[in-house]
Amino acid sequence: MRGGSTTKSLTGSRLGWVLRFSAAAVVVMLGANLLVVAAERRLPDPLRYYSDRVQTLVTQMDRLKAAGVRSDLVFAGTSQAGRGIDPRVVGQTLGWKWTGNVAVPGTQAPITKRWLLEEVEPRLHPRRVVWAASSIDFNGGRPDPGIGRYNAAVATRRGALGEADEIFQNDVPVARHRSQLRNPYKLGTALQDGKPPTPPQQPLSALLGPTFRAPTTFGGAAAELGYMRSTLLGNFRVTREYLDAFRTTLEQLHRDGVETALVIMPVSTQFREAHPKGAEQYEAWKRLATRTATAAGANVLDLSRTEPDTAFSDFVHLNPDAARSWSALLAQRLAGIGWSKQAP
Amino acid sequence: MIFNSMQFALFFVVVLAIYWTLSHRRQNWLLLIASYAFYAYWDWRLLGLLIGVTAAAFLTAQRIDAAGSERNRKRWLLVAVGINLVVLGFFKYFGFFVQSSHDLAASLGLELPDQILKLILPIGISFYTFHAISYAMDVYRGRIKVERSPVTFALFISYFPLLLAGPIERAWHLLPQIRHERKKPNARQTYSALVLIVVGLVKKVVIADAVAPIANEIFNSPNGRGALPLAMGAIAFSIQIYGDFSGYSDIARGTSRLLGIEVFRNFEQPYFSTNITQFWRTWHISLSTWLHDYLYIPLGGNRDGKFATYRNLFLTMLLGGLWHGASWTFVIWGGLHGIALAIHRATGAVEPRGRPAPPKWRNVPAIVGTFTLVTVLWVFFRAASLQAALDFLGGFFSSPIGPDAGAWKAQLLVVAPIALGVIAIDLVDRNRARIFPLAWSPTVQGALFGAACVALVVWSGRPPQPFIYFQF
C-alpha cells in the first residue's frame, strides 16, 4: 500500500515536472513567434531564393510567363555578365523584343545549371541562351562556393526534407523570417524604416535588365586584388563537377531546341594574372571551355581581350559606360553567328 | 552525414530504437555495422582503409601479447605504431612533403616535374589511427589486456560517435564498456544526454555557424580592413572553432550516453584559462593528454632537467600542430604554443591538474591575456598560408576601423551577443558543481529549452556546415 502510494507520488511529481517544463518551453516558443508576427508588417518579404536578385528575377519571369511572353534571347552568368551586358542594347541591334539578362551574382556553373534548367527555361522558354562566362564560373576550388546555399534555399531545396522545410517556413513565423532574424543590424534597420514600399510596376519590356553598379571602393585596389586572388580565383581548379555542369546544361538546352552560345567575357590583365599559375592558367581554361562548349553544340565567341583595363571598375566587372558600348559589340558578334532577326 | 543534419538524426533514432531491444552481443554488431555505414556514407572507398587499420592493430596487439621476450614485444610495438604512422603519413603528409620539396627546389631555381600525387584525405584518419596507437602502447605497457574479440576491437576503433573527430578515447576506458553488458540509461541520464545534445547543437549551429561567415569573410580578404575588424575576425574564429569542436564533442558524449557508453569530456571552458598551460589542460583534452602520455613522457617529460623539459614541450606541441594538418601554418601554430608553454614553465608557475576553479574577478586580466594570446595564434591556424597569416597580423597595425565602418558594425552586432552567450554557457558549466543546472526548476529549464529551439530554428535552414575538425 505504502509502496504503491510512493510510486504514484513519484509518477505524479515526474508528470508535474514534465508539464511545467513543456509549458515553459511552449510559452517561450509561442512568445517568440508572436513577437515576429507583431513585427512582420515592418519586415521585408522573407527570402525564399538564393539571393534578393534571384527572387526579383523569379518575380519578373513569372510576370512575363503570365503574359505569355517567350524570350528571344537570355544572358546567364555571374555578376560579370549581370553588370556587363545590357540586353536592351543587344536586343535593339539584333531586332529582338524579348531579351533579358538573368545573370546572378555569386553563381558558378553548378548553380547556373540549376538556375537555367529549373527556373529560367520553364518560365521563359527562351529560343537562345548565351552563357557569358569567365574562369570564375568554373573554379571548383573557390573557398566559398554558393551551390550549398542555393540548394538550401526554401524554393530550390530538393527532396522530402526540402518540402518539409518549406511547409515549416510557411507555417512558423520565426522560421519564415530567420534570414532577417540572423542579422541584428539589418533587422534593426528594417524595424526602424518599416516595410520597403512596393516599387512601381515596370512595363514588361523593361524587365530582366542589367545590374549596372557604380564601382565599389571598399579597401581600394589592394583589397580588390586580394579578394580576387583569395576568393574568386582562390585554389583555382576546373573540377569535373563544374565542367560537367556546364556541358550538360548546354546539351540539355540543345536537346530542348534552344540555340546556345558561350561568350567569354572581357577580363582585365590583372584578372588574367591573378590566377594561381598566372595568365597561362586562364588561357588553359579558355581552351577547355571552348572545346567543351563546341562539343556540346554551342557557338563560342571569345571577347575576352576586347576591352582595355581602363574599362573595368574593379578588375572583374566592366564599368557601366564600357558595358553599354561592349554590349553593342557583343550584338554585332552575335549577328555574325546568325542570331539577328534579319538573318535568314 | 554530420551531427547537425536531419540524416544523422534519422540514422541515430533508428539505431537507438533497435539497439535497446537487442542482447549485448548483438548490440555490438549493430553498432559496428552502423559505424561502418556511417563512415561509408562519407566515402565507401575509404572503408577498406579503416578496416585495414583495424585488422593490423588487432593482429599486432595479439603479437605484442604473445611475444615471449621484451625485445620481441618491443619489435611488435614498433610494427604496430609504424603501420599507423605510415598510413597517417602517407595519406595526410605525402602531398605536403612533395609540395614542400617543390617549393624548396623552386626557391633554388630548380624545377621538379609537376606530378604531385593527389590523395584524398580519409576523414577521421588522425583520430582512428591515434586510437589504434594508444591501444598498442597500452597493451605493450600492460595497462590493458589484449582484446580477443575482433568485433569488440573493431567497434573500439570505429565507434561512430567518435569516429570522425573524437574525443580520442583510450582503450582502458572505452574497451571495457564495449566488452561488458551496458546498462540502459535511467531517466536522469537520458535527460542529461539530451541536454548535452541540445547544448552541442546550439554551440555548433547557433554559435559556430553564426560567426563562421564573418570569420571566413575576414580571413578570405583581410587586405584593406582596419585593425578592429581584423581583431573581430580573429575573435570570431576563436568562437567558431570552440563552438564547433566542443559542440561536436558534446553531441558525441550525449549520443554515447544514450547508448550506455560514457566518453571523455574534451573541453573544460578553455577560454577562462588564466595561463597557457591551463588552456592546454582544458582545450581538446583527449588530444593533449594523448600527446602527454604517448609523446611528451616517452620523450623524457620533465625528468631530464629544465632544458630537456622545454625542448620536450616544444617538440610535443610542434608535432601536435603537425597532427592538425599538413601545412606550415599548423607547424608554426604548434611551435609557438610550445614556446609559450616552455616560457610559462620557465617562470616557475605550477598549474594544478584537475578541473579549474570558477573564475574570479581578479582573474579577468589573466583570462583576457591568455585569450588574446590564443586568439593571435589561431590566426596561423586559420590562415590559408603563412604569408596570409603574416599579412593578417600586419593589419593589426593599420587604422582602427578601416574603410567599411557599416559592415564592421553589422558584424559586431552578431559577434558580440554570441560572445556573451559563450561566456554565459561556460560560466554555468564551470560552476556546475555548485549551481547544478540540471536541478534548476523545470520552468527555467523548459524556458531555456524553448529559447534553444527558437535559436536553432533561426540559425538552421542553411547548408549544414561540416565540423572544422573533420579535415584533420
Interface residues (C-beta under 8 A of the other chain):
Chain A: R14 G16 W17 V18 R20 F21 S22 A23 A24 A25 V26 V27 V28 M29 A32 P143 D144 G148 R149 N151 A152 V154 L161 D165 Q169 V172 V174 A175 R178 L181 R182 N183 P184 Y185 K186 G188 T217 F218 G219 G220 A222 A223 L225 G226 Y227 S230 T231 G234
Chain B: M6 A187 A210 N216 N220 S221 P222 N223 G224 R225 A384 A388 G402 P403 D404 K409 A410 L413 V414 P417 S441 P442 T443 V444 Q445 G446 A447 F449 G450 A451 C453 V454 V457 V458 W459 S460 G461 R462 P463
